[in-house]
């Protein structure tokens, strides 16, 4: 897009620029602001700006762990007014999350009042709740007043705020993080602090440690809600090596024995960030939709702990089968994604490995250690200077008192005085020891101010000895700090000591410090067969001529008279079991699948098949039978075309069915029989019968088929399969079975015309 020409009518202050540049610059500014100041955590302290500012405000308000609580509205208000000029609701939500023990592995805020729960209920309004810092939060701020980190101006320049917190433990991994920026996102699970510190100590000893070795110390996430990780070890290794991946996390459950063979499943831990109320609602919906027939009921008996009771439909159900089904169909198992996208040094977004993140923390701790050491050196030098002045004053006490009593400007006089030799004083001259670097050439302004501000009670002999002891100790400490700053090995030793102290304070031996999330091996959860999910019971399938179907309990007498709607009558009736699948073959050539367990009961007239599957109104039911997966079916149309199809290939997964026999125009699907024997017998509307070997028919999955019998006019009436050696049988009009053994007259090749039917063949041309 080209630049717009300058308009002479435009004011001198207006600037013309391309739309592409204008939008690009503004959007880039917004994107960088979102990435750096809102969504991505800092690798050093693991905090986003809003969380860092909340903790800093709480430290300014002196909300120490052992102190009193303060209204959350005050905390969020000060955060908004002084450091974080965004919505107070967003700030309070962020603070409330820091107090939720089901979201934070190590909560940073100690909340008093309703701060929400695992069911998904929101916290109470900020005016009702109170908060203070936890020990973990205080450990994040340790050394903040000792120039351990940089400070910057707040948004309006009135105050300063820390760029990053000192962080005495790797909080990024300990508590995790989640955020969505512009063009990038982050999602980091929480981990166990003892394991993280062990990994840090190993990394200090072996800076080039392999990822496999680090995973011996940090085997995986440690979620506050527990659960069981069933991700393979090799997948976990790849996830931590690349910084991207996922973990399969399951609920923890036990089987409770109720006596007399009865039992129930109790879920004691649910996956991280899954709302318990929505989980139970989802499973209840699955029960209502009969998607888990082996589950009878679900109850929430939770109090302070999680207790979700699953009641099976029968004591014969396998608990593992039930749970595997629930793992697949509900949030009792989730995949928690890991995307370790963090800000390195607070500036550069980068997807880091576990080793990168731990290294960033350790480098930060070394920087904090050096800065605190330099700050302490400055304090020591200042104190030594003051102590030198005090000691000089004690050695020359009478002269100091004279100057203070009689001089008009004692400060200037003390600074001009020559203290190269001790003046008369109460103690003997033998007691004089000149301190290293003493003010022999005169006292400094700092020393004189300290002397003038000294209390009279400090002029006793004991105080002088204490000053000399303090002076010697500070000199010794100063030498140690200089050695520390000059030796990298000493620095890492000191960091290791600090980490061990933190581990002892927050590790596995303290309440709540032990690992909560366990590990187990589990393959992919496969589809549980319907036979395993349903209790096997005998039923009788009844389907009327008009297509109303029902399942009657038990195997009833098939000749028993049954009731149907007015104008309707029985067509199909056979024995089955609740675990069976039924196949419906329509005259449109499609197969439909019904689950016997989901059919309506036999107390009423049933329900139309067309409400259960998408069978068109113009299509009729050709056949209804039990699926035998190993069987083969003969399908044929009224045009005399057909083929053989495996029964397992015609099972439909949806209501719309599966097209198998292609028909068009006035041709309809007519025959569907399970193959029994080695020959095929066909009879046309012209009463001609043709018999040919079964192997002349192709086996297909779908199609029009091949010609079974040839007709000058009319079409196929019926077809069947039989064993040639046993002869061809049919029922005569009197209901008696007749068998024709000599079939040489009707044997021929497929697609022949055939010969007239044998004497006694039914007039309806049906076998």
C-alpha positions in Angstrom: 0.0 0.0 0.0 1.6 3.3 -1.0 1.8 6.4 1.1 -1.1 8.8 0.9 -0.2 12.2 -0.6 -0.1 15.2 1.8 -3.4 17.1 1.9 -2.8 20.9 1.9 -5.9 21.2 4.0 -4.5 19.0 6.8 -3.1 20.6 9.9 0.7 20.8 10.4 0.5 18.4 13.3 -1.1 15.6 11.2 1.2 12.8 9.9 0.4 10.6 6.9 1.5 6.9 7.1 0.6 3.7 5.4 -2.2 1.7 7.0 0.0 -1.4 7.0 2.7 0.3 9.0 0.3 2.0 11.4 -1.6 -1.2 12.2 1.6 -3.3 12.3 3.4 -1.1 14.7 0.4 -0.8 17.0 -0.4 -4.5 17.0 3.3 -5.4 17.6 3.3 -3.1 20.6 0.2 -4.7 21.9 1.6 -8.2 21.3 4.9 -7.5 23.1 3.0 -5.9 26.0 0.8 -9.0 26.3 3.8 -11.4 26.1 6.1 -9.6 28.5 3.8 -8.0 30.9 0.8 -10.2 31.2 0.7 -13.8 29.9 4.2 -15.4 30.2 5.9 -16.0 33.5 9.6 -15.1 34.2 11.8 -18.2 34.3 13.6 -16.8 37.4 10.8 -16.5 39.9 8.0 -18.2 37.9 5.6 -15.2 38.4 3.6 -13.0 36.1 3.7 -9.3 36.8 0.3 -9.3 38.5 1.3 -12.1 41.0 4.7 -10.4 41.7 3.0 -7.1 42.4 0.4 -8.7 44.7 3.2 -10.4 46.8 5.2 -7.1 46.9 2.2 -5.2 48.1 1.5 -7.8 50.8 5.1 -7.4 51.9 4.7 -3.6 52.0 1.6 -4.1 54.1 3.6 -6.4 56.4 1.2 -9.3 56.1 3.7 -11.8 57.4 2.7 -15.5 57.9 2.5 -15.2 61.6 0.7 -11.8 61.6 -2.8 -10.7 61.2 -5.1 -10.9 58.1 -6.1 -7.9 56.0 -9.2 -7.4 53.8 -8.6 -8.7 50.3 -10.2 -5.4 49.0 -7.4 -3.4 50.6 -4.7 -5.7 49.1 -6.2 -5.7 45.5 -6.9 -1.9 45.8 -3.3 -1.1 46.8 -2.0 -3.3 44.0 -4.2 -1.6 41.5 -3.5 1.9 42.7 0.2 1.7 43.1 1.6 -0.9 40.7 -1.0 -2.7 38.5 -3.4 -0.3 36.7 -5.9 -2.9 35.6 -9.2 -4.1 36.8 -9.6 -4.9 40.5 -11.7 -8.0 39.7 -8.8 -9.4 37.7 -6.3 -8.7 40.4 -8.5 -10.3 43.1 -9.1 -13.4 40.9 -5.3 -13.7 40.5 -4.8 -13.3 44.3 -7.6 -15.8 45.1 -6.0 -18.4 42.8 -2.7 -18.0 44.8 -4.7 -19.1 47.9 -6.5 -22.2 46.4 -4.8 -25.4 47.5 -6.5 -27.3 44.7 -4.9 -25.0 42.1 -1.5 -24.2 43.7 0.8 -27.0 44.8 2.3 -24.5 47.3 -0.1 -21.7 47.9 1.5 -18.2 48.2 -1.5 -16.6 49.9 -3.1 -17.7 53.2 -6.8 -16.9 52.7 -9.4 -16.5 55.4 -13.0 -16.9 54.1 -14.5 -18.4 51.0 -11.8 -18.5 48.3 -13.7 -20.9 46.0 -13.6 -24.7 45.9 -12.9 -27.6 43.6 -16.5 -27.8 42.4 -15.9 -24.6 40.5 -17.7 -22.2 42.8 -16.3 -18.6 42.7 -14.6 -16.9 45.7 -16.7 -14.5 47.8 -16.4 -10.8 47.1 -13.1 -9.2 48.1 -14.8 -7.2 50.9 -15.7 -10.4 52.7 -12.4 -12.3 52.5 -9.0 -11.6 54.2 -5.5 -12.7 53.4 -1.9 -12.8 54.4 1.3 -14.3 53.0 2.3 -17.9 53.5 5.8 -19.2 54.4 6.3 -20.0 50.7 5.6 -16.4 49.7 8.0 -15.1 52.3 10.7 -17.4 50.9 10.0 -15.8 47.5 10.8 -12.3 49.0 13.8 -13.3 51.1 16.6 -10.8 50.6 14.4 -8.2 48.7 15.6 -5.4 51.1 19.2 -6.3 50.5 19.5 -5.0 46.9 19.2 -8.6 45.6 17.2 -7.6 42.5 16.7 -4.5 40.3 13.9 -2.1 41.0 12.1 0.0 38.4 9.6 2.9 38.5 5.9 2.0 38.8 3.5 3.1 36.1 3.3 6.7 37.2 6.8 7.1 38.6 5.7 7.7 42.3 7.1 4.4 43.6 9.5 1.6 42.6 8.8 -2.1 42.3 11.0 -5.2 41.9 11.7 -6.4 38.4 11.9 -9.9 39.7 11.7 -11.5 43.1 14.8 -13.2 44.7 12.9 -16.6 44.9 14.7 -19.1 47.1 13.2 -22.0 45.3 12.2 -22.8 41.6 8.7 -21.5 41.8 8.1 -21.7 38.1 8.1 -25.5 38.2 6.9 -25.8 41.8 3.6 -24.1 41.2 3.4 -24.1 37.4 1.9 -21.5 35.2 -0.7 -21.0 32.4 -1.2 -18.1 30.0 -2.3 -17.2 26.5 -0.5 -14.3 24.8 -0.5 -13.1 21.2 0.8 -15.9 19.0 2.1 -18.0 21.9 1.0 -19.6 25.1 2.4 -21.4 28.1 1.1 -24.3 30.2 3.4 -25.7 33.0 2.3 -28.2 35.5 3.3 -28.0 39.2 6.1 -30.2 40.6 7.4 -31.4 44.0 9.8 -28.9 45.6 12.0 -31.6 47.1 12.5 -33.2 43.7 13.2 -29.9 42.1 15.8 -28.9 44.7 17.5 -32.4 44.3 17.7 -31.8 40.6 19.2 -28.3 41.2 21.8 -29.7 43.5 22.7 -32.3 40.9 22.9 -29.6 38.2 25.3 -27.6 40.4 27.6 -30.6 40.7 27.3 -31.6 37.1 26.4 -28.6 34.9 26.3 -30.8 31.8 23.9 -33.3 33.3 21.8 -35.3 30.8 18.0 -35.0 30.7 17.7 -38.7 31.7 19.7 -38.0 34.9 17.6 -35.0 35.8 14.4 -37.1 35.4 15.8 -39.5 38.1 15.2 -36.6 40.4 12.1 -35.1 38.8 10.1 -38.1 37.5 7.2 -35.9 36.5 4.6 -33.3 37.7 3.2 -33.4 41.2 -0.4 -32.1 41.0 -2.1 -30.6 44.1 -5.1 -32.8 43.5 -3.0 -36.0 43.3 -4.1 -38.5 40.7 -2.1 -41.1 38.7 0.2 -40.3 35.8 0.0 -43.2 33.2 2.3 -41.6 30.6 5.2 -43.9 29.4 8.6 -42.9 30.7 10.1 -42.4 27.2 7.3 -39.9 26.4 7.9 -38.0 29.7 11.6 -37.8 28.8 10.9 -36.4 25.4 8.4 -33.9 26.9 11.0 -32.5 29.3 13.7 -32.6 26.7 11.8 -30.5 24.2 9.6 -28.4 26.5 6.5 -29.6 24.7 4.3 -32.6 25.3 1.5 -34.0 27.4 0.8 -36.2 30.4 -2.1 -38.7 30.7 -3.5 -38.1 34.2 -6.1 -40.4 35.8 -8.2 -40.3 38.8 -7.3 -42.4 41.8 -9.9 -45.0 42.9 -10.4 -47.9 45.2 -13.0 -50.7 45.4 -15.0 -50.9 48.6 -16.5 -54.2 49.7 -20.1 -53.8 50.8 -20.5 -57.5 51.9 -22.6 -60.3 50.3 -20.7 -59.9 47.1 -21.7 -56.3 46.6 -19.1 -53.6 46.0 -18.7 -50.0 44.8 -16.0 -47.8 43.4 -14.8 -44.7 45.3 -12.9 -42.1 43.5 -10.6 -40.3 46.0 -8.6 -38.0 43.7 -9.6 -36.4 40.4 -7.4 -34.9 37.7 -5.9 -31.4 38.1 -8.2 -28.5 37.1 -11.2 -30.7 36.6 -14.3 -29.3 38.4 -15.9 -32.0 40.4 -19.4 -30.9 39.9 -19.1 -30.8 36.1 -17.4 -34.2 36.2 -20.3 -35.8 38.1 -22.8 -34.0 35.8 -21.1 -35.4 32.8 -21.1 -39.0 34.1 -24.7 -38.7 35.1 -25.5 -37.7 31.5 -23.7 -40.8 30.3 -25.8 -42.9 32.6 -29.0 -41.2 31.4 -28.1 -41.8 27.7 -27.3 -45.5 28.5 -23.7 -45.0 27.1 -22.3 -46.9 30.1 -24.9 -49.6 30.7 -22.8 -51.3 33.5 -23.0 -48.1 35.7 -26.1 -47.7 37.7 -25.5 -44.5 39.7 -23.0 -41.9 40.8 -23.1 -40.0 44.1 -21.0 -37.2 45.6 -20.2 -38.0 49.2 -17.3 -35.5 49.4 -16.6 -33.4 52.5 -13.1 -31.9 53.0 -11.7 -34.8 50.9 -12.9 -36.1 47.6 -15.3 -39.1 47.7 -17.3 -39.8 44.5 -19.1 -43.1 44.7 -19.8 -45.2 41.5 -22.4 -47.9 41.8 -22.3 -50.7 39.3 -25.4 -52.2 37.8 -24.4 -55.7 38.8 -21.9 -57.3 41.2 -20.7 -59.4 38.2 -19.3 -56.3 36.5 -15.5 -56.1 36.2 -14.3 -52.9 38.1 -11.4 -52.4 35.7 -13.7 -52.6 32.7 -16.0 -50.0 34.3 -13.2 -47.6 35.0 -11.6 -48.0 31.6 -14.9 -47.1 30.1 -15.2 -44.0 32.3 -11.6 -43.0 31.6 -12.4 -43.0 27.9 -15.7 -41.2 28.0 -15.3 -38.7 30.9 -12.8 -36.4 32.6 -11.7 -39.1 35.0 -8.7 -39.2 32.7 -7.4 -36.1 31.0 -4.3 -35.1 28.9 -2.5 -32.3 30.6 -0.4 -30.4 28.0 3.1 -29.0 28.8 4.3 -26.0 26.9 7.3 -24.6 28.8 7.2 -21.2 27.1 8.8 -18.7 29.5 10.6 -15.3 29.6 14.4 -15.8 29.9 15.9 -13.0 31.9 12.4 -11.4 31.8 12.9 -10.4 28.1 13.1 -13.2 25.6 10.2 -15.8 25.1 11.6 -19.2 24.7 10.3 -22.8 24.9 12.7 -24.3 27.4 13.6 -27.8 28.5 13.6 -28.9 32.1 17.4 -28.3 32.2 17.1 -24.8 30.7 14.5 -23.7 33.3 16.5 -25.1 36.3 19.7 -23.4 34.9 17.9 -20.1 34.6 16.8 -20.4 38.2 20.3 -21.3 39.4 21.9 -18.4 37.5 19.3 -16.1 39.1 20.2 -17.4 42.5 23.9 -16.8 41.9 23.1 -13.2 40.8 21.0 -12.7 43.9 23.8 -14.2 46.1 26.5 -11.8 44.6 24.2 -8.8 44.9 23.4 -9.6 48.5 27.1 -10.1 49.3 28.0 -6.8 47.8 25.2 -5.1 49.6 26.4 -6.6 52.9 29.9 -5.5 52.1 28.7 -1.9 51.8 26.9 -2.2 55.1 30.0 -3.7 56.8 32.2 -0.9 55.4 29.9 1.7 56.7 29.7 0.1 60.1 33.4 -0.4 60.2 33.9 3.3 59.5 31.5 4.2 62.3 33.2 1.7 64.7 36.6 3.3 63.9 35.2 6.6 64.9 33.7 5.3 68.1 37.0 3.6 69.1 38.9 6.8 68.3 36.5 8.7 70.5 36.9 6.2 73.4 40.7 6.5 73.1 40.4 10.3 73.2 37.4 10.6 75.4 38.4 13.7 77.4 39.3 15.7 74.3 36.1 14.7 72.6 34.1 15.9 75.6 36.0 19.2 75.7 35.3 19.9 72.1 31.6 19.1 72.5 31.3 21.2 75.6 33.2 24.3 74.6 33.4 24.5 70.8 30.8 26.5 68.9 30.9 24.1 66.0 31.8 20.7 67.6 31.2 18.9 64.3 33.8 20.9 62.3 36.1 20.9 65.3 36.1 17.1 65.6 36.8 16.8 61.9 39.7 19.3 62.1 41.3 17.7 65.2 44.5 15.7 64.8 43.9 12.2 66.3 47.3 10.9 65.4 48.2 10.4 69.1 45.9 9.5 72.0 45.0 12.3 74.4 44.8 12.1 78.1 42.1 9.8 79.3 41.2 7.6 82.2 42.7 4.4 80.9 46.4 3.9 80.6 48.2 4.5 77.3 49.1 0.9 77.2 45.5 0.1 76.4 45.6 1.9 73.1 45.4 -0.2 69.9 45.0 1.6 66.7 42.3 -0.1 64.5 43.1 -0.9 60.9 42.3 2.0 58.8 41.6 4.2 61.9 41.0 7.9 61.4 44.6 9.1 62.2 44.3 11.9 59.8 40.9 13.1 61.1 37.4 11.9 61.6 35.0 11.6 58.6 31.6 13.3 58.6 30.0 9.9 59.0 32.1 9.1 62.1 31.5 12.6 63.6 27.7 12.3 63.1 27.8 8.9 64.9 29.9 10.3 67.8 27.6 13.2 68.3 24.5 11.0 68.2 26.1 8.5 70.7 24.3 8.1 74.1 26.0 8.9 77.3 25.3 5.4 78.6 27.6 4.1 75.8 30.7 5.7 77.5 31.3 2.8 79.8 34.3 0.4 79.5 32.1 -2.6 78.6 30.8 -0.8 75.5 34.3 -0.2 74.3 35.1 -3.9 74.5 31.9 -4.8 72.7 32.8 -2.3 69.9 36.2 -3.9 69.5 34.6 -7.4 69.4 32.1 -6.3 66.8 34.9 -4.6 64.8 36.9 -7.9 64.7 33.8 -10.0 63.7 32.9 -7.6 60.9 36.5 -7.7 59.6 36.3 -11.5 59.6 32.9 -11.5 57.9 34.2 -9.0 55.3 37.1 -11.2 54.4 34.7 -14.1 54.0 32.5 -12.1 51.7 35.4 -11.0 49.6 36.5 -14.6 49.3 33.0 -15.6 48.3 32.8 -13.0 45.5 36.2 -14.0 44.2 35.5 -17.7 44.1 32.8 -19.2 41.9 33.1 -22.6 43.7 32.3 -21.0 47.0 29.3 -19.3 45.5 27.8 -22.6 44.3 28.6 -24.1 47.7 26.7 -21.3 49.4 23.7 -21.7 47.0 23.7 -25.4 47.7 23.5 -24.7 51.4 20.6 -22.3 50.9 18.8 -24.9 48.7 19.2 -27.6 51.4 17.8 -25.2 54.0 14.8 -24.6 51.8 14.4 -28.3 51.2 14.4 -29.0 54.9 11.8 -26.2 55.4 9.4 -27.2 52.6 10.4 -30.7 51.6 8.8 -34.1 51.9 9.2 -34.4 55.6 6.9 -31.4 56.4 3.1 -31.8 56.3 1.9 -31.6 52.7 5.4 -31.9 51.3 5.3 -35.5 50.2 4.6 -36.4 46.5 0.8 -36.6 45.9 0.7 -37.7 42.2 1.7 -41.3 41.7 2.9 -43.2 38.6 1.5 -46.3 36.9 1.7 -48.2 33.7 -1.3 -48.2 31.4 -1.7 -48.7 27.7 -4.1 -47.0 25.5 -7.7 -47.3 26.7 -9.4 -49.4 24.1 -13.1 -49.6 23.2 -14.7 -51.9 25.7 -16.9 -54.4 23.9 -20.6 -54.1 24.6 -20.6 -57.7 25.8 -18.3 -56.7 28.7 -20.4 -53.7 29.6 -23.8 -55.4 29.8 -25.0 -58.1 32.0 -25.9 -61.1 29.9 -29.6 -61.8 30.3 -32.1 -63.8 28.0 -34.6 -61.7 26.1 -37.1 -62.3 23.3 -37.1 -59.9 20.3 -40.5 -59.1 18.9 -41.0 -56.9 15.8 -44.3 -56.4 14.1 -45.1 -56.0 10.4 -45.4 -52.2 10.8 -41.9 -52.1 12.4 -42.7 -51.8 16.1 -39.9 -53.5 18.1 -39.6 -54.6 21.8 -37.5 -56.9 23.9 -39.4 -59.1 26.3 -37.7 -60.4 29.4 -36.6 -64.1 29.2 -37.0 -66.7 26.5 -40.7 -66.9 26.0 -42.6 -69.5 23.9 -42.3 -68.3 20.3 -45.8 -69.7 19.5 -47.3 -67.6 22.3 -50.0 -65.2 21.2 -48.9 -61.6 21.6 -50.7 -58.2 21.4 -50.1 -55.7 18.7 -51.6 -52.4 17.6 -54.8 -52.4 15.7 -54.2 -53.4 12.1 -50.7 -54.7 12.9 -49.4 -58.3 13.4 -46.2 -60.1 14.3 -43.4 -60.6 11.8 -40.1 -61.4 13.6 -39.8 -63.2 16.9 -36.7 -64.9 18.1 -34.6 -65.5 21.3 -31.6 -63.3 22.0 -29.5 -62.0 24.8 -28.9 -58.4 26.1 -25.3 -58.5 24.8 -26.4 -59.2 21.2 -26.3 -56.7 18.3 -29.2 -56.9 15.9 -29.0 -56.2 12.1 -31.8 -54.6 10.2 -31.7 -55.0 6.4 -33.8 -52.5 4.5 -35.2 -52.7 1.0 -32.9 -49.7 0.2 -29.9 -52.1 0.5 -28.6 -50.6 3.8 -27.8 -52.4 7.0 -28.7 -50.8 10.4 -27.4 -51.9 13.8 -29.4 -52.0 17.0 -28.2 -52.9 20.5 -30.4 -55.4 22.1 -29.8 -53.9 25.5 -31.2 -50.5 24.4 -34.5 -51.8 23.0 -37.7 -50.8 24.8 -39.2 -53.3 27.3 -42.0 -55.8 26.5 -44.7 -54.3 28.7 -46.0 -52.0 26.0 -46.1 -52.3 22.2 -42.5 -51.1 21.8 -41.2 -48.3 19.6 -40.9 -47.9 15.8 -37.6 -49.0 14.4 -37.6 -45.9 12.3 -37.2 -43.8 15.5 -34.0 -45.7 16.4 -32.3 -45.6 13.0 -32.7 -43.5 9.9 -34.7 -46.0 7.8 -36.6 -44.0 5.1 -40.4 -44.2 5.1 -40.4 -45.7 1.6 -38.0 -48.5 2.6 -39.3 -51.7 4.2 -37.6 -54.1 6.6 -36.4 -57.1 4.6 -34.9 -59.0 7.5 -34.1 -58.7 11.2 -31.6 -61.1 12.9 -28.8 -61.4 15.4 -25.3 -60.4 14.3 -22.9 -63.4 14.1 -19.6 -61.7 13.2 -18.0 -64.8 11.8 -21.0 -65.5 9.5 -21.3 -64.7 5.7 -24.5 -63.3 4.2 -26.1 -63.8 0.8 -27.7 -60.5 -0.3 -29.8 -60.2 -3.5 -32.1 -57.7 -5.2 -35.4 -58.1 -7.0 -33.4 -57.7 -10.3 -31.7 -61.0 -9.5 -28.3 -59.5 -8.7 -26.4 -60.4 -5.5 -23.2 -61.4 -3.8 -21.7 -62.7 -0.6 -20.6 -60.3 2.2 -19.0 -61.0 5.6 -21.4 -60.2 8.4 -18.7 -58.2 10.3 -18.5 -55.8 7.3 -22.1 -54.7 7.4 -22.2 -53.4 11.0 -23.1 -49.7 11.0 -21.7 -47.3 13.6 -24.2 -44.6 13.0 -28.0 -44.2 12.8 -27.8 -43.6 9.0 -26.7 -47.3 8.5 -24.3 -48.7 6.0 -24.9 -49.1 2.3 -24.1 -52.6 1.1 -26.3 -53.7 -1.8 -26.6 -50.9 -4.4 -30.1 -50.6 -5.9 -31.7 -48.0 -8.2 -34.9 -47.1 -9.9 -37.6 -49.7 -9.0 -35.2 -52.4 -7.9 -35.3 -53.3 -4.2 -33.2 -55.4 -1.8 -35.1 -58.7 -1.4 -32.9 -61.4 0.2 -30.6 -61.6 3.1 -29.7 -65.0 4.4 -26.9 -66.5 6.5 -24.9 -68.9 4.2 -25.3 -72.6 5.2 -24.0 -75.0 2.6 -22.2 -75.2 -0.7 -24.9 -74.3 -3.3 -27.3 -71.5 -4.0 -30.9 -72.0 -5.1 -32.8 -69.2 -6.8 -36.5 -69.1 -7.8 -37.9 -66.4 -10.0 -41.4 -64.9 -10.3 -41.7 -67.2 -13.3 -41.4 -70.2 -10.9 -38.2 -71.3 -12.5 -35.6 -72.7 -10.1 -31.8 -72.5 -10.7 -29.2 -74.2 -8.5 -25.4 -73.4 -8.9 -22.3 -73.8 -6.7 -21.7 -71.1 -4.1 -18.2 -70.5 -5.1 -19.5 -68.9 -8.4 -20.6 -65.9 -6.3 -18.0 -63.3 -5.5 -17.4 -62.0 -1.9 -17.8 -58.2 -1.8 -18.1 -55.4 0.7 -20.4 -53.3 -1.4 -21.9 -53.2 -4.8 -24.6 -54.2 -7.2 -23.4 -57.8 -7.3 -23.5 -60.3 -10.2 -26.4 -62.0 -12.0 -27.8 -64.9 -10.1 -30.6 -65.9 -12.5 -31.7 -64.7 -15.9 -35.3 -63.7 -16.7 -37.1 -62.7 -19.8 -39.6 -60.8 -17.7 -40.3 -60.4 -13.9 -37.5 -60.8 -11.3 -36.3 -62.8 -8.4 -38.7 -64.2 -5.8 -36.3 -65.8 -3.3 -32.9 -67.3 -2.9 -31.3 -69.6 -0.3 -28.2 -71.6 0.3 -28.0 -75.3 1.2 -25.8 -78.4 1.1 -26.3 -80.3 -2.1 -25.7 -83.7 -0.6 -28.6 -83.1 1.9 -31.1 -82.0 -0.8 -33.3 -78.9 -1.1 -36.0 -78.5 1.5 -39.1 -76.3 1.7 -42.5 -76.1 3.6 -45.5 -77.2 1.6 -48.9 -75.5 2.0 -49.8 -77.9 4.8 -46.7 -76.9 6.8 -44.8 -80.1 6.2 -41.1 -80.2 5.3 -40.5 -81.6 1.8 -37.0 -82.5 0.5 -35.9 -82.9 -3.1 -32.8 -85.0 -3.2 -32.4 -85.5 -7.0 -31.5 -82.0 -8.2 -29.6 -82.7 -11.4 -32.5 -81.3 -13.5 -32.1 -77.8 -11.8 -28.3 -77.7 -11.6 -26.6 -75.3 -13.9 -24.2 -72.3 -14.2 -24.8 -69.0 -12.5 -27.0 -66.6 -14.5 -28.9 -69.4 -16.2 -32.7 -69.4 -16.7 -33.4 -72.6 -14.7 -36.3 -75.1 -14.9 -39.8 -75.1 -13.6 -40.0 -75.7 -9.8 -40.4 -79.3 -8.6 -43.9 -80.6 -7.8 -45.2 -79.4 -4.4 -43.2 -76.2 -4.4 -45.0 -73.4 -2.5 -47.3 -71.2 -4.6 -45.7 -68.0 -3.1 -42.4 -69.0 -4.6 -40.6 -68.9 -1.2 -38.3 -71.6 0.1 
